[in-house]
Amino acid sequence: MATVADPAPAKKSRNRRKALEQKNKMGNKRCHTKRSDGDTSMLEKMKIENEKEEILRKKEELETRDFKPNMKENLVSDFKETSNILVAKWKTLSAEDKKPYEVKYQAAKEAYLQVITKEKREREAMKLLEDEQKQKTAMELLDQKVKDPLKPKQPISTYLIYANERRAALREDNKSGREELGEGEREMYNRKVAELMKIAKGSGSATVAM
């Protein structure tokens, strides 16, 4: 008669594996929890350090802000006090003691006057140069305004033509060149000259057309 194998050992092995898996899970969970706690603690420490640094920085700013006005006041006070002491001591010096300082002052004064004199001479020279340049420019402009001898002259009036001709005739007759001409005679001559000018213009136009 055949006997049936006992399945109990296989079941026991499965239970053991399951127990090991649960144990590993618990171990991993515990490690993760420890790691998370460590990270949180590190962040808190960093936050505390930053807050401390910010507090120290603000404290230094306040101290510096309070110190600057006091430092300025102290410097002004020290300068005034030192000046008063020096003035009092200067008044007590004898002429012999003051002599070296007088020598230094005279040397500095002479050097200053030399520089000022040189600058003054340079300014005067520049002014003369500018004046000469202005005068030269004015002369050039004046020369440009002088009439060109080769430029054609504008024709004189009809009366002047008539007066010049009459004056020559009067001189020949030993009469005054300043003789006053009558109004009617002047108008007659003007008409005559106008007619001649008209004829001359007409002949000129005909010549151009040819």
C-alpha positions in Angstrom: 0.0 0.0 0.0 1.5 3.3 -1.0 2.1 6.1 1.5 1.3 9.8 0.9 4.2 12.3 1.4 3.8 14.9 4.2 3.4 18.4 2.6 4.2 20.2 5.9 7.9 21.0 5.2 7.0 22.9 1.9 4.4 25.0 3.7 6.9 25.7 6.5 9.5 26.9 3.9 7.0 29.3 2.3 6.1 30.8 5.7 9.8 31.3 6.4 10.3 33.2 3.1 7.3 35.4 3.8 8.6 36.2 7.3 12.0 37.2 5.8 10.4 39.5 3.3 8.3 41.2 5.9 11.4 41.6 8.1 13.3 43.2 5.2 10.4 45.6 4.5 10.3 46.6 8.1 14.1 47.2 8.0 13.9 49.3 4.9 11.1 51.3 6.3 13.0 51.9 9.5 16.1 53.0 7.5 14.0 55.4 5.4 12.5 56.8 8.5 15.9 57.4 10.1 17.2 59.0 6.9 14.2 61.3 6.7 14.6 62.3 10.3 18.3 63.1 9.6 17.5 65.3 6.6 14.9 67.2 8.6 17.3 67.8 11.4 20.0 69.1 8.9 17.5 71.5 7.3 16.5 72.8 10.7 20.2 73.4 11.6 20.8 75.3 8.4 17.8 77.4 8.9 18.9 78.3 12.4 22.4 79.2 11.2 21.0 81.5 8.5 18.8 83.2 11.0 21.8 83.8 13.2 23.8 85.3 10.3 20.9 87.6 9.4 20.6 88.8 13.0 24.4 89.5 13.2 24.3 91.3 9.8 21.5 93.6 10.9 23.3 94.3 14.2 26.5 95.3 12.4 24.5 97.6 10.1 22.9 99.3 13.1 26.2 99.7 14.8 27.9 101.1 11.6 25.0 103.5 11.1 25.2 104.8 14.6 29.0 105.1 14.4 29.4 107.1 11.2 27.7 110.4 12.5 29.7 110.1 15.7 32.9 109.6 13.8 32.2 112.7 11.7 31.4 114.8 14.7 34.6 113.5 16.4 36.7 114.4 13.3 35.2 118.0 13.2 35.8 118.4 16.9 39.4 117.1 16.7 40.1 119.5 13.8 38.8 122.5 15.6 40.6 121.6 18.8 43.8 121.1 16.9 43.5 124.3 15.0 42.9 126.3 18.2 46.0 124.7 19.8 48.1 125.5 16.7 46.9 129.2 16.6 47.7 129.6 20.2 51.2 128.2 19.8 51.9 130.3 16.6 51.2 133.4 18.5 53.8 132.5 21.1 56.6 132.0 18.5 59.2 134.6 18.1 60.2 136.3 14.8 63.2 134.1 14.6 61.1 130.9 15.0 58.7 132.1 12.3 61.5 133.0 9.9 61.8 129.5 8.3 58.1 129.5 7.6 58.3 133.0 6.1 61.0 131.8 3.8 58.9 128.9 2.6 56.0 131.2 2.1 58.0 133.7 0.0 59.4 130.8 -2.2 55.9 129.5 -2.8 54.6 133.0 -3.5 57.3 133.7 -6.1 56.6 130.4 -7.8 52.9 131.2 -7.9 53.6 134.7 -9.3 55.8 133.2 -12.0 53.1 130.8 -13.1 50.5 133.5 -13.0 52.7 135.9 -15.0 53.4 133.3 -17.6 49.7 132.5 -18.0 49.0 136.2 -18.2 51.5 136.6 -21.0 50.1 133.6 -22.8 46.6 135.0 -22.6 47.8 138.4 -23.9 49.6 136.8 -26.8 46.6 134.7 -27.7 44.4 137.9 -27.6 46.9 139.7 -29.9 46.8 136.7 -32.2 43.0 136.7 -32.2 42.9 140.4 -32.9 45.3 140.1 -35.8 43.3 137.2 -37.2 40.1 139.3 -36.9 41.8 142.2 -38.6 43.1 140.0 -41.4 39.6 138.5 -41.9 38.1 142.0 -42.0 40.7 143.2 -44.6 40.0 140.1 -46.7 36.3 140.8 -46.6 37.0 144.4 -47.5 39.1 143.4 -50.5 36.3 141.2 -51.7 33.9 144.1 -51.6 36.2 146.3 -53.8 34.8 146.5 -57.3 36.5 144.4 -60.0 38.0 146.8 -62.6 37.2 144.2 -65.3 33.6 144.0 -64.3 31.3 145.8 -66.7 29.8 149.1 -65.4 26.1 149.8 -65.3 25.0 152.4 -67.9 24.5 155.9 -66.7 21.1 157.6 -66.9 19.9 159.4 -70.0 20.2 162.7 -68.2 23.8 162.1 -67.3 24.6 161.3 -70.9 23.0 164.5 -72.0 24.6 166.5 -69.2 28.1 165.2 -70.1 27.7 166.0 -73.7 26.3 169.5 -72.9 29.0 170.2 -70.4 31.7 169.5 -73.0 30.0 171.8 -75.4 29.7 174.5 -72.8 33.3 174.2 -71.9 34.1 174.8 -75.6 32.0 178.0 -75.4 33.8 179.0 -72.2 30.6 178.6 -70.2 30.2 177.1 -66.8 29.9 173.3 -66.7 27.4 173.6 -63.9 24.7 175.5 -66.0 21.3 174.4 -65.0 19.3 172.7 -67.7 15.6 173.4 -68.4 13.0 170.8 -67.7 11.6 170.8 -71.2 15.1 170.4 -72.7 15.8 167.4 -70.4 12.6 165.6 -71.3 13.3 166.1 -75.0 16.7 164.6 -74.7 15.4 161.6 -72.7 12.8 160.9 -75.4 15.5 161.0 -78.0 17.8 158.6 -76.1 14.9 156.2 -75.4 14.2 156.0 -79.1 17.8 155.3 -79.9 18.0 152.6 -77.2 14.8 151.0 -78.7 16.3 151.0 -82.2 19.5 149.5 -80.8 17.7 146.7 -79.0 15.7 145.9 -82.1 18.8 145.7 -84.3 20.4 143.5 -81.6 17.5 141.1 -81.6 17.6 140.9 -85.4 21.3 140.1 -85.3 20.7 137.3 -82.9 17.9 135.8 -85.0 20.1 135.8 -88.1 
